[in-house]
Amino acid sequence: MTDDFSVAIPSHYQQEDIDLDALLPHVPRRTFHDERALQPGWTSDATGVITDYLRVTAAVLDQFPRLRVLSFAGTGVGDWVDVPYATRRGIAVCNVPDWGSQSIAEFTFGLLLAVARKIVPADRMARSPVWREEELRGLELRGMTMGLVGLGAIGQRVAELAEALGLRVLCTTRRPEAPRATTARVEFVPLDELLRRSNILSLHCALTDETRGLIGARELALLPPGAILLNTARGPIVDTDALVEALRSGRLWGAGLDVFDQEPLPQGHPLQQLDNVVLAPHIAGQTATARRRLYATSVSNIDAFAAGNPVNVVNPDVLKR
């Protein structure tokens, strides 16, 4: 046990289905904070901090003079934490890899089926007194080609579900030579070839300088007419204006989107006006199983660091100091 170690934990963790005492045997000193109602001047002498909804800027990090480790409850930590500044401060930043791969993959297919089979307007029609079933003819997926951008843990699960539905699977990734855990048969191709051959484009890559705006007007024009775009990765990977135009023109059959370049979407956003789009408020990982895994690992990251066995550190150079 490290007597000088303390951790600040989001208050909602007290209501989650996790055992904090079992997960933090080396960190008995704990405080709790409401991330959604923090005062601008909030300070703490905590050595470790867990964050879930808070955007951790350099200014926020400077409010923790004794901070040694920050555990972010998510995978794409770079979107939420100023990792370069934390590294300069000597603060280890941890994430939670692969916490929601299965849930996000399943939700991806929920979006796909909703778009392909027009499930949202079908629900509205079924609640009305007049049914015009001929207006709701959808697409049968078997035999189509699904193109995946990225084949990490989520992409691997998506590939397996796609193959089970009778889809051919293409993929473009930065490291096609790397071993993959997926059991699906995946053909690796360059991005432009993938776009030309894919009836369904599904995004599962990280948001980086290289992938920001990766799918723009040129890329959307390469897709076969009537293609479907799915994004459960990060909103800025897609040029929103170009996507709206492709959807309005009928070039795309539709889109299923769980992420956006602005979250929440501002009222009156063009995407909200389109009938061939299914929108979700960034909830692909919101299952009880996935969230329990997410919270438990974000807590155990702190305990592992306190015990001298750090795990899931995204800036490992700080450990060499």
TAURTA-V900598 format. One record per residue. SS is DSSP state (h for helix, s for strand, l for the rest). OMEGA is omega as a letter, one per 20 degrees, with the letter a starting at -180 (* if undefined). Layout:
ss-><SS	SS>
omega-><OMEGA	OMEGA>
//
This chain:
ss-><l	l	l	l	l	s	s	s	s	s	h	h	h	h	h	l	l	l	l	h	h	h	h	l	l	l	l	l	s	s	s	s	s	l	h	h	h	l	l	l	l	l	l	l	l	l	l	s	s	s	s	l	l	l	l	s	l	h	h	h	h	l	l	l	l	l	l	l	s	s	s	s	l	l	l	l	h	h	h	l	s	l	h	h	h	h	h	h	h	l	l	s	s	s	l	l	l	l	l	l	h	h	h	h	h	h	h	h	h	h	h	h	h	h	h	h	l	l	h	h	h	h	h	h	h	h	l	l	l	l	l	l	h	h	h	h	l	l	l	l	l	l	l	l	s	s	s	s	s	l	l	l	h	h	h	h	h	h	h	h	h	h	h	h	l	l	l	s	s	s	s	s	l	l	l	l	l	l	l	l	l	l	l	l	l	l	s	s	l	l	h	h	h	h	h	h	h	l	l	s	s	s	s	l	l	l	l	l	l	l	l	l	l	l	s	l	h	h	h	h	h	h	l	l	l	l	s	s	s	s	s	l	l	l	h	h	h	s	l	h	h	h	h	h	h	h	h	h	l	l	l	s	s	s	s	s	s	l	l	l	l	l	l	l	l	l	l	l	l	h	h	h	h	l	l	l	s	s	s	l	l	l	l	l	l	l	l	h	h	h	h	h	h	h	h	h	h	h	h	h	h	h	h	h	h	h	l	l	l	l	l	l	s	l	l	h	h	h	h	h	l>
omega-><r	a	a	a	r	a	r	a	r	a	a	r	r	r	a	a	r	a	a	r	r	a	a	a	a	a	a	a	a	r	a	a	r	a	a	a	a	r	a	a	a	r	a	r	a	r	r	r	r	r	a	a	a	r	a	r	r	r	r	r	a	r	r	a	a	a	r	a	r	r	r	a	r	a	a	a	a	r	a	a	r	a	r	r	r	r	r	r	a	a	r	r	a	r	r	a	r	a	a	a	a	a	a	r	r	a	r	r	r	r	a	a	r	r	a	a	r	a	a	r	r	r	r	a	a	r	a	a	a	r	r	a	a	r	a	r	a	a	r	a	a	r	r	r	r	r	a	r	a	r	r	a	a	r	r	r	r	r	a	r	r	r	r	r	r	r	r	a	r	r	r	a	a	a	a	a	a	r	a	a	a	r	a	r	a	r	r	a	r	a	a	r	r	a	a	a	a	r	r	r	a	a	a	r	r	r	r	r	a	a	r	a	a	a	r	a	a	a	r	r	r	a	r	r	r	r	r	r	r	r	r	a	r	a	a	r	a	r	a	a	r	r	r	a	r	r	r	a	a	r	r	r	a	r	r	a	r	a	a	r	r	r	i	r	r	r	a	r	a	r	a	a	a	a	a	r	r	a	r	a	r	a	a	a	a	r	a	a	a	a	r	r	a	a	a	a	r	r	a	r	a	a	r	r	a	a	r	a	a	r	r	a	a	r	a	r	a	a	a	a	*>
//
